[in-house]
Amino acid sequence: MGTPVGQAVDGHGARQHRRAPTGPPGRGRRASALGLRRRRALLPWVLLAPALAVIAALLLFPLARIVWLSFREYRLRNLVSGESEFIGLANYVSLFTDSYLWRIALPNTVVFAAVAVVATVVLGTLVALLLSRLRPVTRVVVVSCVMVAWAMPAVSGTYVWLWIFDVDDGIVAQALMRLGVIGPEGYNWFADRLFFYAIVTLNVVHGGFPFVAVTVLAGLLTVPRELHEAALIDGAGAWKRFWHVTFPVLRPVFAVVTILSTIWDFKVFAQVYLMPGGGVGGSEMLNLGVWTYVSSFGQRDYGTGSAIAVVLTLLLLGVTAIYLRALFREDELR
Amino acid sequence: MSAPVDTDWEHRVRRARRHGDALRLTRLLGRAAGVTAILLFTLFPVYFMIASAFSGRMTSGIGTLVPRDPTLDNFVHVLTEGDFGLYMRNSLAVAGITVVGACLLSLLAAVAVARFRFRLRTSVLVMILIVQMVPLEALVIPLFLQVRDLRLLNTVLGLGIAYIALSLPLAVWMMRGFVAAVPKEVEEAAYIDGASWPVMFWRVLFPLVAPGLVATAIFSFIIAWNEFVLALTFMQQSDKYTVAVGLRRFFGEYANEWGHVMAASTLITLPVMVFFVLVQRWLAAGLVQGAVKG
């Protein structure tokens, strides 16, 4: 584990104490050694206080409140009156007995995330392997171009893909019409769940693979050349060299990249919501995140929306737990 | 080469060399093809966006691939009739609040976790790490109620404060690396010269971590500029829209006038791209560092 905290070894920072007497004279006269020590112990908390207060008020408290809301009947009238009533697990019961969850929302979230993560990591790794084989100047140029895809905001990126795949005038539709693959009446692929999510995947992979590529590339450049040369002399092919030499060395990097991508892809919102049919209640295109939003702010059923949000959060916390466990196991190995 | 006769091994060496040359050529071609494919995939959407933004009234996607007579009409329409200038000002104001708040709070917090060893330090760091995994779609309902109760809906301040919270976790992790990189001896020298902690912080530590602050500022700017869910929920009056939400107005309203949508998209994307190129080195490092190192 990286411990950047100087050489302070004991629990409360021996160095700071030693340094204390060299502080300003006025303060030294007033405070006893004990008072100074206490103040030293307090200082980090004083520094942390504003950040922790903001995180507590705007991230932790809402998190608790969403759990609270998920046990309540909370609709538009409750929003106006501010009062709500406890209904136990009713929101969860209706959620888990809703076939929409099992048929539409959950598959749309989990299957999509799985496909998108695999595609992102594989493409990113391939790009990184290619980049590592380029001359430095070429590499810098290509990396900068790849960065452009990463920098594309989700909102504008989504609209560009919508334009590319526009049903009537889009470049893909017109090209396919000219090739005679589809008739002049066109084909509304946004109404087809598979095509819909194929376009979402394309959008998400386009925005997500640069992070993987850049991170894996940084890792690749640290793999000692001798390892590869030894494997080459032993007659290992390209795939064997990657699988038996590069991959084990870079396992922590791959772990991080995969799990961060998983977390991001579970939370995809604008890329679905902005698509035609992606933000409409009852449409078969919603994933859990969009469903939460549509139930609460579209159908004004904040209780159900909160229950969906809790399920999504628990899913993500599960992924995070796996992630932390994987990381700590790596640390023990090292 | 003085050998009069081609001995067998010389012949073999020459053949091997020729074979090697051919192999190298295929590899070179393979790499060139790979690079071309990557560049096409990454740059095409961006190119297509900009090309569409600059072309006049368009009826077909293929027609805009190579814009014939570039025009600024789309931008003019979007900025005047489309009110996009207003949205950009709103976004800038929100981003300004976010940048100032996130930089200040993350710097203080980073000094605490990088320079002091105290009980619960690791717990605080892990908590900050876990908190950023929480999906925004889950937080949007309670945040909406909270901001409404504070009567901050449709205000730049309400959205800005929420974005400070969003950008803080990663900002703290990024700043932590920068603060930890400043040698402790520099601080100690300041103390020996009689500086108090605040003086040392302001005069010594602050200038040394300034590059980190710039990176954090750009990072939080990008978060505030791109964010969509909260802006969509908090900003319900059209004169308060941020760019991400305002962009939606061009979609559908004029029967998908793609030139306008793409011009507005270009206006959103360009500042982010400029900043991104500036900050990319720290961003990738910060994300991984936050994740890899406990």
Interface residues (C-beta under 8 A of the other chain):
Chain A: M1 G2 P4 V5 G6 A8 D10 G11 H12 G13 R15 Q16 R19 T22 G23 P24 P25 R27 A41 L43 P44 W45 L47 L48 P50 A51 L52 V54 I55 A57 L58 L59 L60 F61 P62 L63 R65 I66 L69 L79 V127 L130 R133 L134 T138 V142 S144 C145 V146 M147 V148 A149 W150 A151 M152 P153 A154 V155 S156 G157 Y159 V160 W161 L162 W163 I164 D166 D169 G170 I171 V172 A173 Q174 A175 H206 P210 F211 V214 T215 A218 P252 V253 V256 I259 L260 I263 F266 K267 F269 A270 Y273 L274 L288 G289 V290 T292 Y293 S296 F297 Y302 G305 S306 A309 V310 L312 T313 L316 L317 V319 T320 L324 L327 F328 D331
Chain B: R31 G34 V35 I38 L39 F41 T42 L43 P45 V46 F48 M49 S52 M58 T59 S60 G61 I62 T64 L65 G101 L104 L105 S106 L108 A109 V111 A112 V113 A114 R115 F116 R117 F118 R119 R121 V124 V126 I128 I130 V131 M133 V134 P135 L136 E137 A138 L139 V140 I141 P142 L143 F144 L145 Q146 I161 A162 I164 A165 L168 P169 V172 R176 G177 A180 A181 K184 E188 Y191 I192 G194 A195 S196 W197 W225 N226 F228 V229 T233 A244 L247 R248 F251 N256 W258 V261 M262 A264 S265 T266 I268 T269 V272 M273 F275 F276 V277 Q280 A284 L287 V288 A291 V292 K293 G294
